[in-house]
Amino acid sequence: MQQDKQPDYRPVVFRDRSAGYAFLTRSTATSDRTIEWDDGETYPVIDVEISSESHPFYTGKARTVDSEGRIAKFERRYGEEK
């Protein structure tokens, strides 16, 4: 493995601005903006549009489609007339 060809793998903070949630992880992503974390260290910060804190599927706020009701409505409207 050539050392000069590999991206730098370091701690980075990912921040979900819509949910006010941030987490520290390791990544090769780069950013010129920084944030001071809870441990007093300064890390690069990457703003993301959606994370597990704001995604409807993970928060339990996902809408479920009532497919049975739609099928019944379709059949009532356009079904065979007997």
C-alpha positions as CSV (number, residue, x, y, z in Angstrom):
1,M,0.0,0.0,0.0
2,Q,1.4,3.4,-1.0
3,Q,1.2,5.8,1.9
4,D,1.1,9.0,-0.3
5,K,-2.0,7.8,-2.2
6,Q,-4.3,7.1,0.7
7,P,-6.7,9.8,2.0
8,D,-6.2,11.0,5.5
9,Y,-8.5,9.1,7.9
10,R,-9.2,11.3,11.0
11,P,-11.9,12.3,13.5
12,V,-14.6,14.5,11.9
13,V,-17.9,15.9,13.4
14,F,-21.0,15.4,11.3
15,R,-23.8,17.9,12.2
16,D,-27.5,17.7,11.3
17,R,-28.6,21.3,11.5
18,S,-32.3,20.5,11.2
19,A,-32.3,18.3,14.2
20,G,-29.6,20.0,16.2
21,Y,-27.7,16.8,16.4
22,A,-23.9,16.2,15.9
23,F,-21.7,13.1,16.3
24,L,-18.0,12.5,16.2
25,T,-16.7,9.7,14.0
26,R,-13.7,9.0,11.8
27,S,-13.8,9.8,8.1
28,T,-11.8,10.9,5.0
29,A,-14.2,13.8,4.4
30,T,-12.6,17.2,4.5
31,S,-13.9,20.6,5.5
32,D,-12.4,24.0,6.1
33,R,-14.9,24.7,8.9
34,T,-14.2,23.5,12.4
35,I,-16.1,23.1,15.7
36,E,-15.0,22.7,19.3
37,W,-16.2,19.3,20.6
38,D,-17.2,18.4,24.2
39,D,-13.7,17.1,24.9
40,G,-12.1,20.5,24.2
41,E,-10.5,19.5,20.9
42,T,-11.3,21.2,17.6
43,Y,-12.4,19.0,14.7
44,P,-13.5,19.6,11.1
45,V,-17.3,19.8,10.8
46,I,-19.4,18.5,7.9
47,D,-23.1,19.7,7.8
48,V,-25.5,17.1,6.5
49,E,-29.2,17.6,5.4
50,I,-30.5,14.5,7.1
51,S,-29.4,12.0,9.7
52,S,-30.9,9.3,11.8
53,E,-32.2,12.0,14.2
54,S,-34.3,13.7,11.5
55,H,-35.1,11.0,9.0
56,P,-38.8,10.0,9.2
57,F,-38.1,6.3,9.1
58,Y,-35.7,6.3,12.1
59,T,-37.7,8.8,14.1
60,G,-41.0,6.8,13.7
61,K,-42.8,9.7,12.0
62,A,-42.9,8.0,8.6
63,R,-46.2,8.0,6.9
64,T,-47.6,4.6,6.0
65,V,-49.5,4.2,2.8
66,D,-52.9,2.6,3.2
67,S,-52.6,0.5,0.0
68,E,-55.6,-1.7,0.9
69,G,-57.8,1.3,1.2
70,R,-56.6,2.7,-2.1
71,I,-57.2,-0.6,-3.9
72,A,-60.7,-0.8,-2.5
73,K,-61.4,2.7,-3.5
74,F,-60.2,2.0,-7.1
75,E,-62.3,-1.1,-7.3
76,R,-65.4,0.8,-6.1
77,R,-64.8,3.5,-8.6
78,Y,-63.6,1.5,-11.7
79,G,-64.5,-2.1,-10.9
80,E,-66.7,-4.3,-12.9
81,E,-70.4,-3.6,-12.8
82,K,-72.4,-6.6,-12.0
